[in-house]
Amino acid sequence: MNAESHLQKARELEGTIEFLMSDPQRERHLASIVETIYGAAQHWIAYVMQTRHGIHLDTHAGMARLLREYGYLDIANLFGRLDGLRVGRWYGGKGNGEVITECQNILAQIRQWAVE
């Protein structure tokens, strides 16, 4: 994917998050919301790495390491935290609205970094 495609995909996934969050019983979509937030974060990161450094990964494997290599320690830590939350929801089914809020906050910080 090129940078513009990553940007479009990040925005598309954020629209999906908004749709899922509009359900008054949004917690029943917890795993889907967290997974979609994680995907949007991946695309924001790929967009930045492509536009600023001419490289990116099309997978989450190695993304935190790549971010650290380029000096984006805070973003690497945020992505690592998001990855941990994702695994807990996807495989363990743990969580509640507080997890959704934390994931949304992480995504907001990654998006802000991406557009600055």
C-alpha positions in Angstrom: 0.0 0.0 0.0 1.1 3.5 -0.6 0.9 6.3 2.0 -2.4 7.7 0.7 -4.0 4.2 0.9 -2.9 3.8 4.5 -4.4 7.2 5.3 -7.7 6.3 3.6 -7.8 3.0 5.4 -7.2 4.6 8.8 -10.0 7.0 8.2 -12.3 4.3 7.0 -11.6 2.2 10.1 -12.3 5.2 12.3 -15.7 5.5 10.6 -16.3 1.8 11.5 -15.4 2.6 15.1 -17.8 5.5 15.2 -20.5 3.2 13.9 -19.9 0.5 16.5 -19.7 3.1 19.2 -23.1 4.4 18.3 -24.7 1.3 19.7 -26.0 2.0 23.2 -24.8 -1.5 24.1 -21.4 -1.0 22.5 -19.7 -3.2 25.1 -21.1 -6.2 23.2 -18.8 -5.2 20.3 -15.8 -4.8 22.6 -13.5 -7.2 20.7 -14.5 -5.7 17.3 -14.0 -2.2 18.5 -10.6 -2.9 20.0 -9.5 -4.8 16.9 -10.6 -2.0 14.6 -8.8 0.6 16.7 -5.7 -1.5 16.5 -6.1 -1.7 12.7 -6.5 2.0 12.4 -3.4 2.6 14.6 -1.4 0.3 12.3 -2.5 2.3 9.2 -1.7 5.7 10.9 1.7 4.4 11.8 2.3 3.0 8.3 1.2 6.3 6.9 3.8 8.2 9.0 6.6 5.8 8.3 5.9 6.0 4.6 5.6 9.7 4.4 8.5 10.6 6.7 10.9 7.8 6.0 9.9 6.1 2.8 9.3 2.7 4.5 6.5 0.9 6.3 5.3 -2.5 7.4 2.1 -4.0 6.2 1.8 -6.1 9.3 1.9 -5.4 13.1 4.8 -7.8 13.6 7.9 -5.8 14.2 6.1 -2.4 14.2 7.0 -1.4 17.8 10.7 -2.4 17.0 10.6 -0.3 13.8 9.2 2.7 15.7 11.9 2.4 18.4 14.6 2.2 15.7 13.4 5.5 14.3 13.2 7.2 17.7 9.4 7.1 18.2 9.6 5.6 21.7 6.4 7.0 23.0 4.4 5.8 20.0 6.1 2.4 20.2 5.0 2.1 23.8 1.5 3.2 23.0 1.3 0.7 20.2 2.6 -2.0 22.6 0.0 -1.2 25.1 -2.7 -1.3 22.5 -1.4 -4.6 21.3 -1.7 -6.0 24.8 -5.2 -4.7 25.2 -6.1 -6.3 21.8 -4.8 -9.7 22.7 -6.7 -9.7 26.0 -10.0 -8.9 24.2 -9.5 -11.1 21.2 -8.4 -14.2 23.0 -9.5 -13.6 26.5 -12.8 -11.7 26.2 -11.8 -9.5 29.1 -12.8 -5.9 29.4 -15.4 -3.3 29.6 -16.1 0.3 28.6 -12.9 1.5 30.3 -10.9 -0.6 27.9 -12.7 1.0 25.0 -11.9 4.4 26.4 -8.2 3.6 26.9 -7.9 2.2 23.4 -9.6 5.3 21.9 -7.2 7.6 23.9 -4.3 5.6 22.5 -5.6 5.9 19.0 -6.2 9.6 19.4 -2.5 10.1 20.5 -1.3 8.1 17.5 -3.5 10.0 15.1 -2.3 13.3 16.6 1.4 12.3 16.1 0.6 11.2 12.6 -0.9 14.5 11.5 1.5 16.9 13.2 
